[in-house]
Amino acid sequence: MNRNLDTNVIDSLAATAERDGSAPLPALTQADLCVLGAADKALLCQQTWDWWLGLGEQGRAETASKSLELLAFRKLIRPAHGSVPAVPVPELGMILAARSSPEPLVTCQVPGQDATRNPRFFGMTQQGTGLRVLVCEMLTGTPSGPGDSSELGTILSYAIVTPVWAATMLAAWARIAGDFAVGQPPTIDIYARDADGRLALDRYEIICDGEFSDVRRPATALPPQRLDEMLVAQLLTAALTGTAR
């Protein structure tokens, strides 16, 4: 994790997540994500980026000013003092750090369909302990301004979750998404560094069939596994923590 973050706050959030499975983080708007320089880090949120570029240069400048004012009002950034620049509070810093250098990065989609509002996860590892928690990001359908206006875009919700919680969410997502899949199954992609430091993709295709699912890993020669949702979650937990075989 980023050593510049307040370790006491981060440890407290991680401890809450480990106790309860998840802990809330501040919600952001699409404008916040862009102004803070996080919209195009590690994973590009295409809908957010398109919205931001569509504002035009003057619109972006005006929106950025409003976004920073509201972030300061919400006490999510500490204002500048003299030569000391404004900095995010630890809770916001955790989102930015996870989004900048996730390990692993997890995305999910139904082939041929818009993946914009599917959950994505940004892992945060600690030396010697491996993956402890992930930051979950979801682009909601909630406008950012009063009266259902989208002055600052759409709201993104965030939470810090354990690998088990993330895997449980992904298994449930695959079951629900399976109802909308046509032709190709829902897929969960886990990007992580291999032993040689190279970025590797571990893909899971999940075909739901009643209470069970056939889980296939196209990159391996392994036959599909027929598992119930709890076992799918266990398999994904092992994948997230790097213990899958």
N, C-alpha and C positions, 0 to 999 in steps of 0.2 A: 504494500500500500504506500501511497505518497507520504513520506516522512514529514512533509510540511503541514499535513493535516493535524488537527488537535487529536492526539492519540487517545486521550481519555474519552472524548465524545465518540470516536470511532469504535473503541472497545466497548463502550456502553451500548451502542447501537447493535454491534455484532452479538453481544451477550443477550440482548433482548430477542434478536432473531433466533439465536440458538435455543433460547428458552421457549419461544412462542412459534417459531417457524418463519416469522417475518416481522419486520418493523417498518413503520412508515417513514418515507423521506419526503421532502417538500415537492409539491407539484410545480411544474414549469409550463410556460407557454412555448409555442413554436418560436416566437420572437426571442424569448429568453435563451432558448437553445442555440439560436443563430448568433445573437449578440455575444454570448459567452464563448463562442468559437467551438461549440461542441457538436453542431449539426452535421458536420462532414468529417468527424473523427471516428476511425475504426469502422463504423457502419453509417452510411449515408441514409438519412431519412428523406427519401425522395420527395414525398408529399410536402414535408416541411421546407425543403430546399426550394422546390418549385414555387411554393407560396412566398417565400422570402424574396426570391429573385423577381417575382411578379410585382413586387411593391415599387420597383424602380429605385433609382439612387436617392432621390429626395425622400421617398416614402420609407426607405430603409433607415435613413438618418433620423427621421422623426420618430419612427417606431423604436429604434434603438434607445433614444433618449427617454422615451416613456417607459420602456422595459427596465432600464437601469434605475429610474426613479422608483418604480414599484418594487424592484428587488431590494433597494435600500429601505423602503418603507416597511417591507416584510422582514427586515433584518436578516436578509440572506446574503448581503454583502456588507463588509465593514468599510465605511467610507475612508477615502484617502486622508492622510494627515501629513501635511508638509511634503517631504520627499518620499513618504511611504505610500505606495499605490493602494487602491481599493483591492480587497481580497475577499473571496467567498468564505462564508462560515463553513465549519467542518461538514455539516450535513450536505450543503451544496457542493463543497469540494469533493465529497465522496462520489457524487454523481459524475462530476467532470473528470475525476481521476479514472473511474471505472470505464467511462466512455472513451477516454483517450487511449488507454492501453489495456483492454480486457484480456483476461486469460482464465477461462476460455471465453469465446464469443458464441452465443447461441441464437439462432434464428429459426423460424418455422413458417411453413407456407403450404398452401394447397396449390399444386402446379396449375398455371393458367388463371389463377385468381389473384386479386389484390391482397398483398400481405401487409399492407400499411398498419392495420390495427391488430395484428397478431402480436403476442408478447415477444420481447427479446431480452436477453440476459447478458450482462457484462460481468464476468468473473473478476474477483479481486483475491489475489494470492498473497501469502506471507511466506517469507523464506523460512524453510524448516517445517512449516505446517501445511503447505500446499493450499488448495482452495478451501477457504473458510466460508465466504459468503459471495453472493452475486447481487448486482443491482438489476432489478426488473424494471423495464420501461414499457409503457403502453400508451399509444396515442389514442386519446378518447375522442368521442364525437361532441365534446362539450366546448362551446365557444368561450373565449377568454374574457369577453367584456360583458357589461350589464345589458340586460334586455336582449340576450342571445346575440350580441354583436361579436364579431371576431376581430376586434381591434388589434389584438396581439396574437391572432391565430387561434389554434385549437390547443386545449390543455393536454399535457402529458402527465401521467401519474407515475410515481416511482415508489419502490419499496426495496429494502434490503432483505434478502431471503437466503436461507440455507440451501445447499445442494439438494437435500431431500425435498424441501418445499418446492424448489424450482422444477425438479423432476416430476413431482406430483401434478403441478400445474401443466407441464408439457404433456403428460399422459392424458389428463382430462381434456386438454385442448385437442389432442389427436382424436379422441373419441367423438367430440362435438364436431370437429372439422370433417370427420369422415362422412358425416351426413350430407356434406356439400361437395364432396369430391366426385368428379366424373372422369373415369378413365384412368387417372393416376392417383395414388394414395397421398395423404398428407406426409410431409417430410419434415424432419428436424435435423438441422445442420449444426454441428459442433466444431468450431475452429479452434485449434490449439497448437502449440509448438510441440514437435516431436523431440526425441532425444538429441537430435542434431541441430535443434533450434529452427527447423524449417516449419512453416505454417502448414498444417495438415487438416484435411476435412474428414470428419467422421459423420456420415449420413445415415439416418434411420428412416426407413419407409414403414409406415404403420397402417395396415389394412384391418379395420375393425370388422368383426363378425360376431354380432351379439355381445355376449359378455367377454369374449376373447378377441385377441388381435394377433395377426401374423406380422411379425417384425423382421424386416430384412435390412441388412447392411450391404449395399451394392459393392462397396470397395473390398469386401472380403469374400472368401469362397464358402463361408458358413451358410448352411441352409436356414430358411426362415424359422424363427422361434414362435411357437404358439403360446401366448401368455395372457393372463388376465391383467386388468389395469394396475393392480398392485405390483405385479411382477414387471410390467412395463416400466413403472416408476423406479423400481429397484435397478433395472437394467440401465435406465437413463442416469440414475444417481452415480452408478459406477462409471459411466461414460464421462460425466461432468468432472468427477474427481480423478479421472485418469487411471482407474483401476479396471476398466472394461477389457475383456480379452476377445 
